[in-house]
Amino acid sequence: MAYDVSDDALRARVAELIDDYGVRIQESVFECSMEDMDYARLRTRLSAELVGQQGAHVRFYPVCGQCVRGIVDIGDRGDLRGSKGWVIV
């Protein structure tokens, strides 16, 4: 999941919210492994924060199981991929 939020306070809230569901990969990119229900809950929570906000955008990238198996990590980041259904980068 990647986001672009220009307002500092809103960006901090969005990052804190997403942090409950995944691992920060870069400043505005998280990788999350979650079941459908958690995915829906996260989308609802983010929508509540972002509706009507100028300069705020979140994009979800669902990754299929076959694609997840093809992810290559170079360097030591720990195990970022969980065993649940959704993996979003």
C-alpha positions as CSV (number, residue, x, y, z in Angstrom):
1,M,0.0,0.0,0.0
2,A,1.3,3.4,-0.9
3,Y,0.0,6.8,0.1
4,D,0.5,10.4,-0.7
5,V,-0.8,12.9,1.8
6,S,0.3,16.5,1.8
7,D,-1.1,17.6,5.2
8,D,1.4,16.7,8.0
9,A,-1.2,15.9,10.7
10,L,-3.4,13.8,8.4
11,R,-0.3,12.0,7.0
12,A,0.7,11.1,10.6
13,R,-2.8,9.7,11.3
14,V,-2.8,7.7,8.1
15,A,0.6,6.2,8.8
16,E,-0.4,5.3,12.4
17,L,-3.6,3.7,11.2
18,I,-1.8,1.6,8.5
19,D,0.9,0.7,11.0
20,D,-1.7,-1.4,12.9
21,Y,-2.0,-3.6,9.8
22,G,1.5,-3.9,8.3
23,V,5.2,-3.1,8.1
24,R,6.6,0.1,6.8
25,I,8.8,-0.6,3.8
26,Q,9.6,3.0,2.9
27,E,8.4,6.4,4.2
28,S,5.0,6.1,2.5
29,V,4.9,2.4,1.6
30,F,3.6,-0.4,3.7
31,E,3.4,-4.1,3.2
32,C,0.5,-5.8,4.9
33,S,-0.6,-9.4,5.1
34,M,-4.3,-9.6,6.1
35,E,-7.5,-11.5,5.8
36,D,-10.4,-10.1,3.8
37,M,-12.2,-8.8,6.9
38,D,-9.1,-6.8,8.0
39,Y,-8.7,-5.5,4.5
40,A,-12.2,-4.2,4.5
41,R,-11.8,-2.7,7.9
42,L,-8.7,-0.9,6.9
43,R,-10.3,0.5,3.8
44,T,-13.2,1.7,5.8
45,R,-11.0,3.4,8.4
46,L,-8.9,5.1,5.7
47,S,-11.9,6.2,3.8
48,A,-13.2,7.9,6.9
49,E,-9.9,9.8,7.2
50,L,-9.5,10.8,3.6
51,V,-13.0,11.6,2.2
52,G,-13.1,15.2,1.3
53,Q,-9.3,15.8,1.9
54,Q,-7.5,17.6,-0.8
55,G,-4.0,16.3,-1.6
56,A,-4.6,12.9,0.0
57,H,-4.5,9.5,-1.8
58,V,-4.0,5.9,-0.8
59,R,-3.5,3.1,-3.4
60,F,-3.8,-0.6,-2.6
61,Y,-1.9,-3.2,-4.6
62,P,-3.3,-6.7,-4.0
63,V,-0.8,-9.4,-4.7
64,C,-1.8,-12.9,-5.6
65,G,-0.3,-15.9,-3.8
66,Q,1.8,-16.9,-6.8
67,C,3.2,-13.4,-7.1
68,V,4.0,-13.4,-3.3
69,R,6.1,-16.5,-3.8
70,G,8.0,-14.6,-6.5
71,I,9.0,-11.7,-4.2
72,V,12.7,-11.4,-3.9
73,D,14.3,-9.6,-0.9
74,I,17.9,-8.6,-0.9
75,G,19.3,-7.7,2.5
76,D,17.9,-8.5,6.0
77,R,14.4,-7.1,6.5
78,G,13.0,-10.0,8.4
79,D,10.0,-12.0,7.4
80,L,7.6,-9.3,6.0
81,R,5.2,-11.8,4.5
82,G,2.6,-13.3,6.8
83,S,0.4,-16.3,6.3
84,K,-2.9,-14.5,5.8
85,G,-4.7,-14.0,2.6
86,W,-4.1,-10.4,1.5
87,V,-0.7,-9.1,0.8
88,I,-0.7,-5.5,-0.2
89,V,2.4,-3.5,-1.2
